[in-house]
């Protein structure tokens, strides 16, 4: 009987499934249309198709990436946030509404801050106080807490966030209140700031706790329903969920920390890029993921993705950047990504000034691009690529989706040409140029704006639409090499099979480096490692090994923000000196200077506890230099020529290791289409990736 690990990702247009046969390392790939009104139905359809095609077999685990948390915070229909309350220290009732003095629209006199997730009438205060060093100044009054608990019960509050001043140092009051609430409010989900974000800065800590509380009922219901669906169709395995940090955790863990999966889906692609980078020996990678609704860019330096410890959710984007102050701060590790509304289903339109625009609206899965014939009348990026000859005019997904070029032409003519004039080809070319410009900007954000030269990186393009635009983007940024993995349209889903279990924890220190006792630091590391080990043991016992990596957050006295520096083990008498030196070096690299003999403050100690999972074993074929046989040819439009040229078409399934394909040409496969631009050349490596290099 065969053993499988299955990963499934719900995208804006398609739901993707990859199953890894753990016995022989083979992969099963399935794509089905997403069902926006009920995403679980698309997941069930993909799983049923897999079970039907594979017959008997054992599924050891199902790994899932979902956007339901992000969708709930952005107001998606059918995902209304539950009635939530906040219990906080007297005098801090309005802190989640006051926030920071940061305006996301600097010159707009009528700017509105994000609507608080907890209305003021549901924010309850408690007359308690803990000092900055953890001393209890004013104890809790039991009767006061019971009175608050009764109000929460009487108002049918579904979720409760508890956040007290300085509780990150001493959580006793928060934990005591939680215990009382659990006795009185039996139907409410309760979370404390200490359990979610045990760091200083009240606004960010309270905001994270409130976001986590709001999501608990939604995510718990979603995961419970998902598990029932698995049992109903005969799958009795553990459910694991992709985290925003790039790790995975059990469904039970995620139900307590739903804020950790807000950016669940996008993280998987970067983790897959890291795995493939190690596989082929490319350490510096610009990851580019273009799907049906969005395009996302990330960066890997020496095989490792950039990770940030805080981000904003439910806010606005401007040219690929999160607009600070427009959303809700969440303090969870998050793979640093830049995103724009540029996918295959992104809609092209003409604004009131008669300018051609692309996005941000998307046709999604229903009705989808006009060529799908599902009622869509708006022209999309997919329609433009079809009219330029870049997509197979007969079908997509190996024949699963029939497409109609006449509907694409009608949509472009009616919505674009009849307004602006010109022909269908000119309009389609304009759509592609505009969307490529938007995607170039997000690649610049994660490279140039982070201090990296994109010309020294390899562009790894994936997603159903990514390989069609990769050469054009590389041309724009001066990148010399592009890598297209074997199954680009399912690459993010594959990434979940390469992810490790991960748990992040933080302990405050808040002392000058010259005041920290090395023995205390050592004992704290031992304590945190033991806690991390217990959590991993509860998650799973099937690890090849476990890693415990420590970091500190450090800053100069007087600075408002910290830099993260790795802690070298074992910790000894020279450790603090080494940490200060590492901080000085990173500060110089980040800001261009360091302060000689500047006083350094250690703010937090961080732990990443990692349970390493077994990785897919991809077989490498021997390189054979042989002729690439084209399957057909057709007229394809290229910007460089500004006209259609006869272009050879290759089936990727017929290309073997060592085959070379010169541009201009097109390589088609089940889940994607790769366009080799003029003056580029593609070579198939031993893992059947396409390595595309600019010809000299």
Helices and strands as residue ranges (DSSP letters): E 3-10, E 14-21, E 27-33, G 36-38, H 39-54, E 58-65, H 68-73, E 84-89, H 95-98, G 120-122, E 123-126, E 129-130, E 136-138, H 142-154, E 159-163, H 172-184, E 189-192, H 193-196, H 202-232, E 238-242, E 248-250, H 251-256, G 258-261, H 264-280, E 285-290, E 295-301, E 304-305, E 307-308, E 311-313, E 317-318, E 321-322, E 328-330, E 334-335, E 338-340, E 346-350, E 356-362, G 370-372, H 381-387, E 395-396, G 397-399, E 401-402, H 405-412, I 413-417, H 418-420, H 424-446, G 448-450, G 454-456, E 458-462, H 466-477, E 481-484, G 488-490, H 491-498, E 501-512, H 518-539, E 545-556, E 563-566, H 575-591, E 600-612, E 632-638, E 643-651, G 652-654, E 660-662, E 665-668, E 673-676, E 680-684, E 690-694
